[in-house]
């Protein structure tokens, strides 16, 4: 009976779409009707999932046409998917639930729900959790838990009034603290049992515990994808910059394996927040992984190209490229030229909106001092990269010139930081003002650097062959003690 209603609903949609000239979508719905009529649930669900992926991962910027599927997403779940969810793959069902629950978020592009949409999405996900639990699909249920946690965190992030109201109800003394920021309020609320961020974290911890109890090859890719996606939102709320940065690459990897997609806006937001976290992290000094990640790099580049559409993102692409290449002068000049935009972007991400407290103002100074130290560390890595390995003794003067450091004491501090962070290994001699480096942290190289490294190897090989021929000729005349060049040039500083 339910299936008959679902087929009748689909036929109504087909008729409506044909009248609107939506031939492609109506033809796909007709395929679903035919497959359902002969009980081919797997085939029907595959076509439906592909349709949802195509339509619900588009944003208004991607297409100007009216998105019928997004506008009727919850209705499709209610009138079609509910009637067949017991007969289709739990993993396919979870993917559909994720797409539909965030359909309006994708439509808005700004990452905000109105309360009615949020409640509707929450009800959909809770229904999915009960259904998957009843089917005995543990991985499906835990994947739905991740969607639930993501919704709770997303709503927390975009409903400041509700956060402060909840904090006043549970911790009135803390809520009355002068100049309490939204981030601090979220942190305090996360410790309150039953609050949305606390509930979300418990759901994620339960899912992680379940996933860790399985062999890695037995865990569904969509479960790992949804877990990492929700974890990213949790790290963002808690300002766990290093974890957010690392999680971004894990999420993209799991997304590919799960055959899921992000909207263009989501990709740009992910790329932008990832690079903000790289700048703000106290343990990330090398941006090679970001620069070599096509999804993030291209998304941020697209945002920079569309400067009018994303005015606060354009600076990030330029700044991260300059930092990655150790261009200290260009990095500082660009900051001076766009200081207001850069400071607002980084400080707002770190502390949220509103007036700054005296402590936050001091922390802001420390943040930018750390960022300018990062570009000098990258300059140090470039100095080492373009220096032959047999010339591994550097003077403080060389380092000061390349890293644009005025005082010798600052050179020592930079080297100590690099050694403490495991970026380089070696020994300093304060008397001779030199440093001997024996190892440099491996890093990903860009195409230009690979070509330059290849040229260096070619020159080294040519020089080695020349010395080998000279040694062979001198061997006819007597012993030769000349040492050949080190053919392992740069193997300790590159991957």
C-alpha positions, 0 to 999 in steps of 0.5 A: 500500500505504501509503495503504491502511494509512493509510485503515485506520488512519483507520477504526480512529480513526473507530470509536474516536471514535464509541464515545467520542461524538466525533462532530465529529472522527470525521465529519472523519476520515471526510471525509479517508478519502473524499477519500483513497480517490479520490486527492483529496490537496489536499482531504484535507490541507486538512481534516486541517490544519484539524482539527490547527489546531483541536485542537492550539491548544487548551490544557487551560484552553480545554476540559475534554474529553480531546483525542484528536488531541493525545494521538495527534499523533505517531501520526497523523504516523507512520501517516497523514501520512508516507504522503501527504506526497509528494502534498500541498503542502509548505507544508501539510505544514510547517504540520502538522509545526509543530503536531505537533512542539509538540503536547505543549508546547501541552498542558503550557502551561508551555513544557517538554518531557520528553526523550522528547517532545523527541527524538520531535519532533526526529526528526519535524522532521529527517525532514521536512527530508530529505523536503522537501529530496528534493522540491526544496521550498527554502522548505519545507525552510527552514521546517522548519529554523526549526522545528528551530531553535525546538525546539533553543532551546526545549529549551535554555531549559528544560533548565538541567542540560544547558546547564551540563553542556555548558558544563563539557564545552567551557569548564570554566574558564567553567563554574566561575565563581562565581555563573554565571547560566543566561543567562550560561551560555547566552551562553557556550554559544552561542559553542561550535560544535555546541551547541544554541543555536549550531546553532539560530542557524546554521539561522536565519542560513541561512534568513534568507540564503535569504529575503533572496535572494528577492523579498519577495512570493515568500516564503511567509508560513509561512516568515516566520512560523516564522522570526520565531517562532524568532527570538523565542526566540533574542532571548529567550535572548540578552536582545535586548529591543528586537529581541524587542519589534519581532519580536513584531509581525512574527510576529503579522502573518506568523501572520495571513498564514500562517493559523496560530494560537497557543494562549491560553497562548502569546498570554499569554506572548508579550504578557507577555514583549513588555511586559517587553522594552519596559520593559527595552529601552534604546530603547523609550519609547512603548508605543502600538504594544502598546496598539493591538495587539489580540492582545497587549493582549487576551491580557494583559488576559485574563491580568490578569482571571484573576489567580489563574491568572496571578498574575505577569502581573496587574501588567503590564497595569496598569503599562503602561497607567499608563506609556502615559498618563504617570500618574507618581503612579499608576505609582509608587504601584502599584509601591510597592504591588506592589513584590515581584511587579514586581521579581521578574518583571522581575529574573527575566526579565533575569537568571534565578533564583538569587542576585544578584551585586553587579554584577547588583544594581547593574544592577537599580537602573539598570533601574528608574531607566530604567523610571521615566524612561520614565513621565516621558518619556510624561508629557512627551509627554502635556503636549505633546499637550494643549498647543496647538501655538502654545504650544510654549514650555514652562517647566521648572516646567511640565515639572517639575509634569507629570513629577513632577520636583523638581530643575531639573537633572533637568528638563534631563536628562529633556529631553536624554534625550528629544532624544537618543532622538529623541522630541522636537526643540527647543532649551533655554534654561538662563537663562530655564528654558524649552524650545522644541519644534519636533517630537515623535515620532509615536505611536499614539493611543488611542480617548480621545485621538483623541476629545480630538484631534477636540474640539480640532480642532473648537474650533480650527476654530470659533475660526478661523471666528470670526476669519475673520468678524471679519477679513472685517468689519474688512476693510470698515473697513481692513486687519487684521493679526491672525494666525489659529490654526495649523490644523496643530495636533498634526500634528507630534506624532501619526500 
